[in-house]
Amino acid sequence: MKKQFGKTTDFENSLVFACSQFINYFPSCPLPDKSLVAAGLPHFSVGWARCWGRDTFTASDILRIYPSIFRESIIQFASALRHGLIPNLLDEGRSPRYNCRDACWWFIKGVADYIDETKDYEILKNKVEMLFLSNDKF
C-alpha cells in the first residue's frame, strides 16, 4: 500500500497478509498467467470453483494492494471473453461458465478502478491471447 511517508498501519499490514492467502499459482492453467484469485476461503480455495468473475472484480478495492495481480486478473478474464460476456466462473480457463450477466459490468468497473489507481493506460493496448477463437469451441 502506498503511503505519503512510506509507513503503513498494523491494519493495512494485516490486510496485505490476508489478501495474499487468496492468490495461488496453478502450473497447469491454460491462462496467460498462472496466478488466480480465490473467491473465498475455505470453500472456494482449490480446483474448479476457485476463481469467480463477479467476486474478483467486486473485490477491486482489495486487489489494488497487489496491482500486478490485479492487472493479470484483468488480462486473464479478458482472454476468456466470449460473446461479450466475462465468465462468472473461470475454472482455471478449462470450462468457464458464462451464467452471470453482470460480471462484464464488474469487469469494466475493475478495469476503470485499476487504471484510476495505477495510471497504467497501457493495459488498454495490451494484446490479449483469446482462449476461445470460434463460437463452437467451449
The first five atom37 places (N, CA, C, CB, O) and aatype in JSON, in Angstrom:
{
  "aatype": [12, 11, 11, 5, 13, 7, 11, 16, 16, 3, 13, 6, 2, 15, 10, 19, 13, 0, 4, 15, 5, 13, 9, 2, 18, 13, 14, 15, 4, 14, 10, 14, 3, 11, 15, 10, 19, 0, 0, 7, 10, 14, 8, 13, 15, 19, 7, 17, 0, 1, 4, 17, 7, 1, 3, 16, 13, 16, 0, 15, 3, 9, 10, 1, 9, 18, 14, 15, 9, 13, 1, 6, 15, 9, 9, 5, 13, 0, 15, 0, 10, 1, 8, 7, 10, 9, 14, 2, 10, 10, 3, 6, 7, 1, 15, 14, 1, 18, 2, 4, 1, 3, 0, 4, 17, 17, 13, 9, 11, 7, 19, 0, 3, 18, 9, 3, 6, 16, 11, 3, 18, 6, 9, 10, 11, 2, 11, 19, 6, 12, 10, 13, 10, 15, 2, 3, 11, 13],
  "atom_mask": [
    [1, 1, 1, 1, 1],
    [1, 1, 1, 1, 1],
    [1, 1, 1, 1, 1],
    [1, 1, 1, 1, 1],
    [1, 1, 1, 1, 1],
    [1, 1, 1, 0, 1],
    [1, 1, 1, 1, 1],
    [1, 1, 1, 1, 1],
    [1, 1, 1, 1, 1],
    [1, 1, 1, 1, 1],
    [1, 1, 1, 1, 1],
    [1, 1, 1, 1, 1],
    [1, 1, 1, 1, 1],
    [1, 1, 1, 1, 1],
    [1, 1, 1, 1, 1],
    [1, 1, 1, 1, 1],
    [1, 1, 1, 1, 1],
    [1, 1, 1, 1, 1],
    [1, 1, 1, 1, 1],
    [1, 1, 1, 1, 1],
    [1, 1, 1, 1, 1],
    [1, 1, 1, 1, 1],
    [1, 1, 1, 1, 1],
    [1, 1, 1, 1, 1],
    [1, 1, 1, 1, 1],
    [1, 1, 1, 1, 1],
    [1, 1, 1, 1, 1],
    [1, 1, 1, 1, 1],
    [1, 1, 1, 1, 1],
    [1, 1, 1, 1, 1],
    [1, 1, 1, 1, 1],
    [1, 1, 1, 1, 1],
    [1, 1, 1, 1, 1],
    [1, 1, 1, 1, 1],
    [1, 1, 1, 1, 1],
    [1, 1, 1, 1, 1],
    [1, 1, 1, 1, 1],
    [1, 1, 1, 1, 1],
    [1, 1, 1, 1, 1],
    [1, 1, 1, 0, 1],
    [1, 1, 1, 1, 1],
    [1, 1, 1, 1, 1],
    [1, 1, 1, 1, 1],
    [1, 1, 1, 1, 1],
    [1, 1, 1, 1, 1],
    [1, 1, 1, 1, 1],
    [1, 1, 1, 0, 1],
    [1, 1, 1, 1, 1],
    [1, 1, 1, 1, 1],
    [1, 1, 1, 1, 1],
    [1, 1, 1, 1, 1],
    [1, 1, 1, 1, 1],
    [1, 1, 1, 0, 1],
    [1, 1, 1, 1, 1],
    [1, 1, 1, 1, 1],
    [1, 1, 1, 1, 1],
    [1, 1, 1, 1, 1],
    [1, 1, 1, 1, 1],
    [1, 1, 1, 1, 1],
    [1, 1, 1, 1, 1],
    [1, 1, 1, 1, 1],
    [1, 1, 1, 1, 1],
    [1, 1, 1, 1, 1],
    [1, 1, 1, 1, 1],
    [1, 1, 1, 1, 1],
    [1, 1, 1, 1, 1],
    [1, 1, 1, 1, 1],
    [1, 1, 1, 1, 1],
    [1, 1, 1, 1, 1],
    [1, 1, 1, 1, 1],
    [1, 1, 1, 1, 1],
    [1, 1, 1, 1, 1],
    [1, 1, 1, 1, 1],
    [1, 1, 1, 1, 1],
    [1, 1, 1, 1, 1],
    [1, 1, 1, 1, 1],
    [1, 1, 1, 1, 1],
    [1, 1, 1, 1, 1],
    [1, 1, 1, 1, 1],
    [1, 1, 1, 1, 1],
    [1, 1, 1, 1, 1],
    [1, 1, 1, 1, 1],
    [1, 1, 1, 1, 1],
    [1, 1, 1, 0, 1],
    [1, 1, 1, 1, 1],
    [1, 1, 1, 1, 1],
    [1, 1, 1, 1, 1],
    [1, 1, 1, 1, 1],
    [1, 1, 1, 1, 1],
    [1, 1, 1, 1, 1],
    [1, 1, 1, 1, 1],
    [1, 1, 1, 1, 1],
    [1, 1, 1, 0, 1],
    [1, 1, 1, 1, 1],
    [1, 1, 1, 1, 1],
    [1, 1, 1, 1, 1],
    [1, 1, 1, 1, 1],
    [1, 1, 1, 1, 1],
    [1, 1, 1, 1, 1],
    [1, 1, 1, 1, 1],
    [1, 1, 1, 1, 1],
    [1, 1, 1, 1, 1],
    [1, 1, 1, 1, 1],
    [1, 1, 1, 1, 1],
    [1, 1, 1, 1, 1],
    [1, 1, 1, 1, 1],
    [1, 1, 1, 1, 1],
    [1, 1, 1, 1, 1],
    [1, 1, 1, 1, 1],
    [1, 1, 1, 0, 1],
    [1, 1, 1, 1, 1],
    [1, 1, 1, 1, 1],
    [1, 1, 1, 1, 1],
    [1, 1, 1, 1, 1],
    [1, 1, 1, 1, 1],
    [1, 1, 1, 1, 1],
    [1, 1, 1, 1, 1],
    [1, 1, 1, 1, 1],
    [1, 1, 1, 1, 1],
    [1, 1, 1, 1, 1],
    [1, 1, 1, 1, 1],
    [1, 1, 1, 1, 1],
    [1, 1, 1, 1, 1],
    [1, 1, 1, 1, 1],
    [1, 1, 1, 1, 1],
    [1, 1, 1, 1, 1],
    [1, 1, 1, 1, 1],
    [1, 1, 1, 1, 1],
    [1, 1, 1, 1, 1],
    [1, 1, 1, 1, 1],
    [1, 1, 1, 1, 1],
    [1, 1, 1, 1, 1],
    [1, 1, 1, 1, 1],
    [1, 1, 1, 1, 1],
    [1, 1, 1, 1, 1],
    [1, 1, 1, 1, 1],
    [1, 1, 1, 1, 1],
    [1, 1, 1, 1, 1]
  ],
  "atom_positions": [
    [[0.83, -1.17, 0.0], [0.0, 0.0, 0.0], [0.88, 1.24, 0.0], [-0.95, 0.0, 1.2], [1.84, 1.33, 0.77]],
    [[0.56, 2.19, -0.85], [1.34, 3.42, -0.91], [0.89, 4.37, 0.19], [1.21, 4.08, -2.29], [-0.31, 4.57, 0.39]],
    [[1.83, 4.93, 0.87], [1.54, 5.93, 1.88], [2.41, 7.14, 1.6], [1.78, 5.38, 3.31], [3.48, 7.01, 1.0]],
    [[1.96, 8.3, 2.02], [2.7, 9.52, 1.74], [4.11, 9.46, 2.31], [1.95, 10.72, 2.3], [5.05, 9.93, 1.66]],
    [[4.28, 8.91, 3.48], [5.59, 8.87, 4.1], [6.15, 7.46, 4.17], [5.51, 9.45, 5.48], [7.1, 7.21, 4.91]],
    [[5.58, 6.53, 3.41], [6.12, 5.18, 3.31], [5.78, 4.28, 4.49], [0.0, 0.0, 0.0], [6.34, 3.19, 4.59]],
    [[4.89, 4.69, 5.36], [4.54, 3.87, 6.51], [3.14, 3.31, 6.33], [4.62, 4.69, 7.82], [2.28, 3.93, 5.71]],
    [[2.93, 2.14, 6.87], [1.6, 1.54, 6.86], [1.17, 1.24, 8.28], [1.58, 0.26, 5.99], [2.0, 1.09, 9.18]],
    [[-0.13, 1.15, 8.48], [-0.66, 0.83, 9.8], [-0.63, -0.68, 10.0], [-2.1, 1.39, 9.98], [-0.43, -1.43, 9.04]],
    [[-0.82, -1.12, 11.23], [-0.91, -2.55, 11.52], [-2.08, -3.18, 10.77], [-1.05, -2.8, 13.03], [-1.98, -4.29, 10.27]],
    [[-3.19, -2.44, 10.71], [-4.36, -2.95, 9.99], [-4.03, -3.17, 8.51], [-5.54, -1.97, 10.13], [-4.37, -4.21, 7.94]],
    [[-3.37, -2.2, 7.88], [-3.01, -2.33, 6.47], [-2.05, -3.49, 6.24], [-2.38, -1.02, 5.96], [-2.17, -4.21, 5.26]],
    [[-1.1, -3.67, 7.14], [-0.18, -4.81, 7.03], [-0.93, -6.13, 7.16], [0.92, -4.72, 8.11], [-0.64, -7.09, 6.44]],
    [[-1.89, -6.18, 8.07], [-2.7, -7.4, 8.24], [-3.55, -7.66, 7.0], [-3.61, -7.28, 9.47], [-3.71, -8.81, 6.59]],
    [[-4.08, -6.6, 6.41], [-4.89, -6.74, 5.21], [-4.06, -7.27, 4.04], [-5.51, -5.39, 4.84], [-4.52, -8.14, 3.29]],
    [[-2.85, -6.77, 3.88], [-1.95, -7.27, 2.82], [-1.66, -8.75, 3.04], [-0.63, -6.46, 2.78], [-1.7, -9.53, 2.09]],
    [[-1.37, -9.13, 4.27], [-1.1, -10.54, 4.57], [-2.32, -11.41, 4.28], [-0.67, -10.71, 6.05], [-2.2, -12.48, 3.68]],
    [[-3.5, -10.95, 4.7], [-4.72, -11.72, 4.46], [-5.01, -11.87, 2.97], [-5.92, -11.05, 5.15], [-5.41, -12.94, 2.52]],
    [[-4.8, -10.82, 2.2], [-5.05, -10.88, 0.75], [-4.16, -11.9, 0.06], [-4.84, -9.51, 0.12], [-4.58, -12.56, -0.89]],
    [[-2.93, -12.04, 0.53], [-2.0, -12.97, -0.11], [-2.49, -14.41, -0.02], [-0.62, -12.85, 0.52], [-2.09, -15.25, -0.83]],
    [[-3.34, -14.71, 0.95], [-3.86, -16.06, 1.1], [-4.86, -16.42, 0.01], [-4.52, -16.22, 2.46], [-5.17, -17.59, -0.19]],
    [[-5.36, -15.42, -0.7], [-6.35, -15.66, -1.75], [-5.73, -15.8, -3.13], [-7.36, -14.54, -1.75], [-6.45, -15.94, -4.12]],
    [[-4.41, -15.76, -3.22], [-3.73, -15.84, -4.51], [-2.94, -17.14, -4.57], [-2.79, -14.62, -4.73], [-2.11, -17.42, -3.7]],
    [[-3.19, -17.93, -5.58], [-2.5, -19.21, -5.76], [-1.96, -19.34, -7.16], [-3.43, -20.37, -5.45], [-2.44, -18.68, -8.08]],
    [[-0.97, -20.17, -7.33], [-0.34, -20.43, -8.62], [-0.77, -21.81, -9.1], [1.2, -20.34, -8.51], [-0.65, -22.79, -8.37]],
    [[-1.27, -21.89, -10.35], [-1.71, -23.15, -10.94], [-0.89, -23.44, -12.18], [-3.23, -23.09, -11.28], [-1.17, -22.88, -13.24]],
    [[0.13, -24.3, -12.09], [1.01, -24.56, -13.24], [0.3, -25.12, -14.46], [2.09, -25.5, -12.84], [0.74, -24.86, -15.58]],
    [[-0.78, -25.86, -14.29], [-1.46, -26.49, -15.43], [-2.52, -25.59, -16.06], [-2.09, -27.78, -15.0], [-3.14, -25.98, -17.05]],
    [[-2.73, -24.42, -15.53], [-3.75, -23.5, -16.02], [-3.39, -22.99, -17.41], [-3.93, -22.32, -15.04], [-2.26, -22.55, -17.62]],
    [[-4.33, -23.03, -18.39], [-4.02, -22.58, -19.74], [-4.05, -21.06, -19.92], [-4.99, -23.19, -20.7], [-3.78, -20.57, -21.02]],
    [[-4.37, -20.31, -18.88], [-4.42, -18.86, -18.98], [-3.01, -18.28, -19.08], [-5.16, -18.27, -17.78], [-2.04, -18.94, -18.71]],
    [[-2.88, -17.04, -19.59], [-1.56, -16.43, -19.77], [-0.72, -16.39, -18.5], [-1.72, -15.03, -20.31], [0.47, -16.7, -18.53]],
    [[-1.33, -16.01, -17.38], [-0.64, -16.01, -16.1], [-1.22, -17.17, -15.3], [-0.8, -14.63, -15.33], [-2.39, -17.5, -15.45]],
    [[-0.42, -17.77, -14.48], [-0.87, -18.96, -13.75], [-1.39, -18.65, -12.35], [0.27, -19.95, -13.65], [-1.77, -19.57, -11.62]],
    [[-1.42, -17.38, -11.96], [-1.92, -16.99, -10.64], [-3.4, -16.65, -10.74], [-1.12, -15.79, -10.07], [-3.82, -15.91, -11.63]],
    [[-4.18, -17.2, -9.84], [-5.61, -16.92, -9.8], [-6.01, -16.47, -8.41], [-6.42, -18.16, -10.22], [-5.4, -16.86, -7.42]],
    [[-7.04, -15.65, -8.35], [-7.54, -15.14, -7.09], [-8.71, -16.0, -6.65], [-7.96, -13.64, -7.21], [-9.64, -16.25, -7.41]],
    [[-8.65, -16.46, -5.4], [-9.73, -17.3, -4.86], [-10.94, -16.44, -4.52], [-9.26, -18.07, -3.61], [-10.79, -15.3, -4.08]],
    [[-12.11, -16.99, -4.72], [-13.34, -16.28, -4.39], [-13.54, -16.19, -2.89], [-14.54, -16.95, -5.04], [-14.02, -15.17, -2.39]],
    [[-13.19, -17.22, -2.16], [-13.36, -17.21, -0.72], [-12.85, -18.49, -0.09], [0.0, 0.0, 0.0], [-12.92, -19.56, -0.68]],
    [[-12.36, -18.35, 1.11], [-11.81, -19.5, 1.83], [-12.81, -19.92, 2.9], [-10.42, -19.16, 2.46], [-13.5, -19.05, 3.44]],
    [[-12.93, -21.17, 3.23], [-12.21, -22.32, 2.69], [-12.92, -22.97, 1.49], [-12.01, -23.34, 3.77], [-12.31, -23.79, 0.8]],
    [[-14.18, -22.63, 1.24], [-14.98, -23.37, 0.25], [-14.51, -23.18, -1.18], [-16.4, -22.96, 0.35], [-14.62, -24.1, -1.99]],
    [[-13.99, -22.01, -1.51], [-13.55, -21.74, -2.87], [-12.04, -21.56, -2.91], [-14.25, -20.49, -3.43], [-11.54, -20.54, -3.4]],
    [[-11.31, -22.52, -2.39], [-9.86, -22.37, -2.29], [-9.08, -23.23, -3.27], [-9.42, -22.69, -0.91], [-7.91, -22.95, -3.52]],
    [[-9.68, -24.25, -3.83], [-8.94, -25.13, -4.75], [-9.85, -25.57, -5.9], [-8.39, -26.36, -3.99], [-11.08, -25.53, -5.81]],
    [[-9.2, -25.99, -6.97], [-9.92, -26.64, -8.06], [-10.81, -25.74, -8.88], [0.0, 0.0, 0.0], [-10.6, -24.53, -8.95]],
    [[-11.8, -26.34, -9.51], [-12.64, -25.69, -10.5], [-13.46, -24.53, -9.93], [-13.56, -26.7, -11.1], [-13.8, -23.61, -10.68]],
    [[-13.79, -24.53, -8.65], [-14.65, -23.49, -8.08], [-13.87, -22.34, -7.49], [-15.54, -24.09, -7.02], [-14.42, -21.56, -6.71]],
    [[-12.61, -22.21, -7.83], [-11.75, -21.24, -7.17], [-11.95, -19.8, -7.61], [-10.34, -21.62, -7.39], [-12.01, -18.91, -6.76]],
    [[-12.06, -19.54, -8.88], [-11.95, -18.17, -9.4], [-13.25, -17.73, -10.08], [-10.78, -18.07, -10.39], [-13.65, -18.29, -11.11]],
    [[-13.89, -16.73, -9.51], [-15.19, -16.25, -9.98], [-15.07, -14.81, -10.48], [-16.24, -16.36, -8.87], [-14.46, -13.97, -9.82]],
    [[-15.66, -14.52, -11.64], [-15.58, -13.19, -12.23], [-16.17, -12.1, -11.38], [0.0, 0.0, 0.0], [-15.51, -11.09, -11.11]],
    [[-17.41, -12.29, -10.96], [-18.07, -11.25, -10.15], [-17.29, -11.02, -8.86], [-19.54, -11.66, -9.84], [-17.06, -9.87, -8.49]],
    [[-16.89, -12.07, -8.19], [-16.16, -11.93, -6.93], [-14.81, -11.25, -7.12], [-15.96, -13.31, -6.28], [-14.41, -10.42, -6.31]],
    [[-14.12, -11.6, -8.19], [-12.81, -11.0, -8.44], [-12.93, -9.49, -8.61], [-12.16, -11.62, -9.68], [-12.14, -8.74, -8.03]],
    [[-13.89, -9.05, -9.4], [-13.95, -7.63, -9.71], [-14.76, -6.8, -8.72], [-14.52, -7.45, -11.06], [-14.61, -5.57, -8.7]],
    [[-15.6, -7.42, -7.91], [-16.22, -6.66, -6.83], [-15.2, -6.43, -5.72], [-17.47, -7.39, -6.27], [-15.4, -5.57, -4.86]],
    [[-14.12, -7.19, -5.73], [-13.05, -7.04, -4.74], [-11.93, -6.13, -5.25], [-12.47, -8.41, -4.38], [-10.81, -6.19, -4.75]],
    [[-12.22, -5.29, -6.23], [-11.16, -4.47, -6.83], [-10.48, -3.55, -5.83], [-11.72, -3.65, -7.97], [-9.29, -3.26, -5.98]],
    [[-11.19, -3.09, -4.81], [-10.54, -2.25, -3.79], [-9.43, -3.01, -3.08], [-11.56, -1.75, -2.77], [-8.37, -2.45, -2.8]],
    [[-9.67, -4.27, -2.79], [-8.66, -5.09, -2.11], [-7.53, -5.45, -3.08], [-9.3, -6.38, -1.53], [-6.36, -5.44, -2.7]],
    [[-7.88, -5.76, -4.32], [-6.86, -6.16, -5.28], [-5.89, -5.03, -5.63], [-7.51, -6.67, -6.54], [-4.81, -5.28, -6.15]],
    [[-6.27, -3.81, -5.34], [-5.36, -2.68, -5.58], [-4.09, -2.8, -4.74], [-6.05, -1.36, -5.28], [-3.07, -2.21, -5.07]],
    [[-4.16, -3.57, -3.66], [-2.97, -3.78, -2.84], [-1.9, -4.5, -3.65], [-3.32, -4.59, -1.57], [-0.7, -4.28, -3.45]],
    [[-2.34, -5.36, -4.56], [-1.44, -6.1, -5.44], [-1.71, -5.69, -6.89], [-1.62, -7.65, -5.25], [-2.37, -6.44, -7.61]],
    [[-1.23, -4.53, -7.32], [-1.58, -4.08, -8.67], [-1.15, -5.04, -9.78], [-0.96, -2.73, -8.92], [-1.84, -5.14, -10.79]],
    [[-0.04, -5.74, -9.62], [0.39, -6.67, -10.67], [-0.56, -7.87, -10.76], [1.83, -7.15, -10.39], [-0.85, -8.34, -11.86]],
    [[-1.05, -8.36, -9.62], [-2.01, -9.47, -9.63], [-3.34, -8.98, -10.19], [-2.2, -10.04, -8.2], [-4.0, -9.71, -10.94]],
    [[-3.74, -7.77, -9.84], [-4.99, -7.21, -10.37], [-4.9, -7.07, -11.89], [-5.29, -5.83, -9.71], [-5.85, -7.4, -12.6]],
    [[-3.76, -6.59, -12.37], [-3.55, -6.44, -13.82], [-3.67, -7.8, -14.51], [-2.16, -5.82, -14.12], [-4.34, -7.92, -15.53]],
    [[-3.04, -8.81, -13.95], [-3.1, -10.15, -14.54], [-4.51, -10.73, -14.49], [-2.13, -11.07, -13.82], [-4.92, -11.44, -15.4]],
    [[-5.25, -10.44, -13.43], [-6.64, -10.9, -13.35], [-7.47, -10.28, -14.47], [-7.26, -10.54, -11.98], [-8.3, -10.96, -15.08]],
    [[-7.24, -9.01, -14.75], [-7.95, -8.34, -15.85], [-7.62, -9.03, -17.17], [-7.56, -6.84, -15.91], [-8.52, -9.33, -17.96]],
    [[-6.35, -9.29, -17.41], [-5.92, -9.92, -18.66], [-6.47, -11.34, -18.76], [-4.38, -9.93, -18.77], [-6.91, -11.76, -19.83]],
    [[-6.43, -12.09, -17.67], [-6.95, -13.46, -17.68], [-8.42, -13.5, -18.03], [-6.72, -14.13, -16.33], [-8.84, -14.28, -18.88]],
    [[-9.2, -12.67, -17.38], [-10.64, -12.68, -17.67], [-10.92, -12.14, -19.07], [-11.4, -11.85, -16.62], [-11.84, -12.62, -19.73]],
    [[-10.15, -11.16, -19.52], [-10.32, -10.66, -20.9], [-10.03, -11.76, -21.9], [-9.4, -9.45, -21.16], [-10.68, -11.82, -22.95]],
    [[-9.08, -12.63, -21.62], [-8.75, -13.72, -22.55], [-9.86, -14.76, -22.65], [-7.45, -14.4, -22.12], [-9.92, -15.52, -23.61]],
    [[-10.74, -14.78, -21.67], [-11.85, -15.74, -21.67], [-13.17, -15.1, -22.13], [-12.03, -16.34, -20.27], [-14.22, -15.74, -22.06]],
    [[-13.12, -13.85, -22.58], [-14.3, -13.17, -23.09], [-14.93, -13.98, -24.22], [-13.94, -11.74, -23.56], [-14.23, -14.47, -25.11]],
    [[-16.24, -14.09, -24.18], [-16.93, -14.85, -25.23], [-18.32, -14.24, -25.41], [-17.02, -16.38, -24.88], [-19.08, -14.12, -24.45]],
    [[-18.64, -13.87, -26.64], [-19.93, -13.24, -26.96], [-20.19, -12.02, -26.09], [-21.06, -14.26, -26.78], [-21.34, -11.75, -25.71]],
    [[-19.15, -11.28, -25.76], [-19.29, -10.08, -24.95], [-19.46, -10.34, -23.47], [0.0, 0.0, 0.0], [-19.69, -9.4, -22.7]],
    [[-19.34, -11.59, -23.04], [-19.52, -11.93, -21.63], [-18.2, -12.32, -20.99], [-20.53, -13.06, -21.47], [-17.35, -12.97, -21.61]],
    [[-18.03, -11.91, -19.76], [-16.92, -12.34, -18.92], [-17.45, -13.52, -18.11], [-16.38, -11.16, -17.97], [-18.57, -13.46, -17.59]],
    [[-16.68, -14.59, -18.0], [-17.21, -15.74, -17.25], [-17.42, -15.43, -15.78], [-16.28, -16.93, -17.38], [-16.63, -14.72, -15.16]],
    [[-18.5, -15.96, -15.24], [-18.72, -15.85, -13.8], [-17.79, -16.83, -13.07], [-20.2, -16.14, -13.45], [-17.24, -16.49, -12.02]],
    [[-17.62, -18.01, -13.62], [-16.71, -19.0, -13.05], [-15.63, -19.28, -14.09], [-17.46, -20.31, -12.64], [-15.94, -19.73, -15.19]],
    [[-14.38, -19.02, -13.73], [-13.28, -19.17, -14.69], [-12.83, -20.62, -14.83], [-12.11, -18.31, -14.28], [-12.42, -21.03, -15.92]],
    [[-12.88, -21.39, -13.77], [-12.48, -22.81, -13.8], [-11.11, -23.0, -14.43], [-13.52, -23.63, -14.57], [-10.94, -23.83, -15.32]],
    [[-10.14, -22.22, -13.97], [-8.75, -22.31, -14.45], [-8.66, -22.2, -15.98], [-8.12, -23.63, -14.0], [-7.67, -22.64, -16.56]],
    [[-9.66, -21.63, -16.63], [-9.64, -21.47, -18.07], [-10.01, -22.71, -18.85], [0.0, 0.0, 0.0], [-9.92, -22.7, -20.08]],
    [[-10.41, -23.76, -18.18], [-10.74, -25.02, -18.87], [-12.19, -25.09, -19.34], [-10.45, -26.19, -17.96], [-12.46, -25.43, -20.49]],
    [[-13.09, -24.76, -18.47], [-14.51, -24.87, -18.78], [-15.27, -23.74, -18.09], [-15.07, -26.27, -18.34], [-16.08, -23.99, -17.19]],
    [[-15.01, -22.49, -18.49], [-15.65, -21.37, -17.81], [-17.17, -21.37, -17.99], [-15.08, -20.06, -18.32], [-17.7, -21.87, -18.98]],
    [[-17.85, -20.81, -17.0], [-19.31, -20.72, -17.04], [-19.72, -19.26, -17.27], [-19.94, -21.27, -15.72], [-19.29, -18.37, -16.54]],
    [[-20.52, -19.04, -18.26], [-20.99, -17.7, -18.61], [-22.43, -17.53, -18.15], [-20.87, -17.45, -20.15], [-23.31, -17.22, -18.95]],
    [[-22.65, -17.72, -16.87], [-24.01, -17.7, -16.32], [-24.27, -16.48, -15.45], [-24.25, -18.96, -15.52], [-25.02, -16.55, -14.47]],
    [[-23.65, -15.38, -15.8], [-23.79, -14.18, -14.99], [-23.78, -12.96, -15.91], [-22.64, -14.08, -13.93], [-22.79, -12.69, -16.59]],
    [[-24.87, -12.25, -15.93], [-24.97, -11.1, -16.83], [-24.25, -9.86, -16.31], [-26.41, -10.76, -17.07], [-23.94, -8.97, -17.1]],
    [[-23.98, -9.78, -15.03], [-23.35, -8.56, -14.53], [-21.83, -8.68, -14.36], [-23.96, -8.18, -13.21], [-21.18, -7.7, -13.99]],
    [[-21.24, -9.85, -14.61], [-19.79, -9.98, -14.48], [-19.06, -9.05, -15.43], [-19.36, -11.43, -14.74], [-18.0, -8.53, -15.09]],
    [[-19.61, -8.83, -16.64], [-18.95, -7.94, -17.59], [-18.94, -6.49, -17.07], [-19.66, -8.0, -18.97], [-17.98, -5.75, -17.3]],
    [[-20.01, -6.1, -16.39], [-20.04, -4.74, -15.84], [-19.09, -4.59, -14.67], [-21.46, -4.37, -15.4], [-18.45, -3.54, -14.53]],
    [[-18.97, -5.61, -13.84], [-17.99, -5.58, -12.75], [-16.57, -5.59, -13.32], [-18.2, -6.77, -11.79], [-15.68, -4.94, -12.77]],
    [[-16.36, -6.31, -14.42], [-15.06, -6.34, -15.09], [-14.7, -4.92, -15.56], [-15.08, -7.33, -16.29], [-13.58, -4.46, -15.32]],
    [[-15.63, -4.24, -16.22], [-15.36, -2.88, -16.71], [-15.05, -1.95, -15.54], [-16.57, -2.35, -17.52], [-14.14, -1.12, -15.63]],
    [[-15.81, -2.08, -14.46], [-15.53, -1.26, -13.27], [-14.15, -1.58, -12.72], [-16.61, -1.49, -12.19], [-13.42, -0.68, -12.29]],
    [[-13.77, -2.88, -12.72], [-12.45, -3.27, -12.24], [-11.33, -2.68, -13.08], [0.0, 0.0, 0.0], [-10.32, -2.25, -12.53]],
    [[-11.51, -2.66, -14.4], [-10.51, -2.06, -15.29], [-10.41, -0.56, -14.99], [-10.88, -2.3, -16.79], [-9.3, -0.02, -14.9]],
    [[-11.54, 0.1, -14.85], [-11.54, 1.54, -14.53], [-10.87, 1.8, -13.19], [-12.98, 2.09, -14.51], [-10.07, 2.73, -13.06]],
    [[-11.17, 0.98, -12.18], [-10.54, 1.13, -10.87], [-9.03, 0.93, -10.97], [-11.14, 0.13, -9.87], [-8.26, 1.68, -10.37]],
    [[-8.62, -0.09, -11.72], [-7.19, -0.37, -11.89], [-6.48, 0.83, -12.53], [-6.98, -1.64, -12.74], [-5.43, 1.26, -12.06]],
    [[-7.05, 1.36, -13.61], [-6.42, 2.49, -14.29], [-6.41, 3.72, -13.4], [-7.15, 2.8, -15.61], [-5.42, 4.45, -13.36]],
    [[-7.5, 3.94, -12.69], [-7.58, 5.09, -11.78], [-6.5, 5.01, -10.71], [-8.97, 5.15, -11.13], [-5.88, 6.02, -10.36]],
    [[-6.27, 3.82, -10.2], [-5.29, 3.63, -9.12], [-3.85, 3.67, -9.62], [-5.54, 2.32, -8.42], [-2.99, 4.28, -8.98]],
    [[-3.57, 3.04, -10.77], [-2.19, 2.87, -11.23], [-1.77, 3.83, -12.33], [-1.99, 1.48, -11.72], [-0.58, 4.02, -12.56]],
    [[-2.72, 4.44, -13.0], [-2.47, 5.29, -14.17], [-1.81, 4.5, -15.3], [-1.57, 6.48, -13.78], [-1.13, 5.07, -16.15]],
    [[-2.01, 3.19, -15.31], [-1.46, 2.29, -16.32], [-2.43, 2.21, -17.5], [-1.2, 0.87, -15.73], [-3.18, 1.24, -17.64]],
    [[-2.41, 3.23, -18.36], [-3.29, 3.24, -19.53], [-2.82, 2.25, -20.6], [-3.36, 4.65, -20.12], [-3.57, 1.94, -21.52]],
    [[-1.6, 1.77, -20.47], [-1.05, 0.81, -21.43], [-1.82, -0.51, -21.42], [0.42, 0.55, -21.13], [-1.8, -1.25, -22.4]],
    [[-2.5, -0.81, -20.32], [-3.27, -2.05, -20.27], [-4.34, -2.08, -21.35], [-3.91, -2.22, -18.88], [-4.72, -3.15, -21.82]],
    [[-4.82, -0.91, -21.75], [-5.84, -0.85, -22.8], [-5.27, -1.21, -24.17], [-6.45, 0.54, -22.84], [-6.02, -1.54, -25.09]],
    [[-3.95, -1.14, -24.3], [-3.28, -1.5, -25.56], [-2.72, -2.92, -25.53], [-2.16, -0.51, -25.87], [-2.2, -3.41, -26.53]],
    [[-2.83, -3.56, -24.39], [-2.27, -4.9, -24.2], [-2.95, -5.9, -25.13], [-2.42, -5.35, -22.74], [-4.17, -5.98, -25.17]],
    [[-2.15, -6.67, -25.86], [-2.72, -7.73, -26.7], [-3.08, -8.9, -25.8], [-1.72, -8.16, -27.83], [-2.28, -9.33, -24.97]],
    [[-4.27, -9.41, -25.99], [-4.78, -10.5, -25.16], [-4.93, -11.74, -26.03], [-6.13, -10.12, -24.49], [-5.58, -11.7, -27.08]],
    [[-4.34, -12.84, -25.59], [-4.49, -14.1, -26.29], [-5.83, -14.72, -25.89], [-3.31, -15.07, -25.97], [-6.04, -15.08, -24.74]],
    [[-6.71, -14.83, -26.86], [-8.06, -15.32, -26.59], [-8.06, -16.84, -26.47], [-9.03, -14.87, -27.69], [-7.45, -17.53, -27.27]],
    [[-8.76, -17.35, -25.46], [-8.88, -18.79, -25.27], [-9.86, -19.41, -26.25], [-9.32, -19.09, -23.85], [-9.67, -20.54, -26.69]],
    [[-10.9, -18.67, -26.6], [-11.96, -19.21, -27.44], [-12.08, -18.36, -28.69], [-13.32, -19.26, -26.69], [-12.7, -17.3, -28.66]],
    [[-11.48, -18.82, -29.78], [-11.47, -18.03, -31.01], [-12.68, -18.25, -31.88], [-10.24, -18.32, -31.79], [-13.04, -17.37, -32.66]],
    [[-13.31, -19.4, -31.77], [-14.5, -19.65, -32.58], [-15.7, -19.84, -31.67], [-14.31, -20.88, -33.47], [-15.57, -20.13, -30.49]],
    [[-16.87, -19.66, -32.25], [-18.1, -19.76, -31.47], [-18.42, -21.19, -31.04], [-19.25, -19.21, -32.26], [-19.14, -21.4, -30.06]],
    [[-17.89, -22.17, -31.76], [-18.23, -23.55, -31.43], [-17.28, -24.18, -30.42], [-18.26, -24.37, -32.67], [-17.55, -25.28, -29.95]],
    [[-16.21, -23.52, -30.08], [-15.25, -24.07, -29.13], [-15.6, -23.57, -27.74], [-13.78, -23.68, -29.5], [-15.73, -22.36, -27.53]],
    [[-15.76, -24.47, -26.81], [-16.17, -24.09, -25.45], [-15.17, -24.49, -24.45], [-17.48, -24.68, -25.09], [-15.36, -24.24, -23.26]]
  ]
}
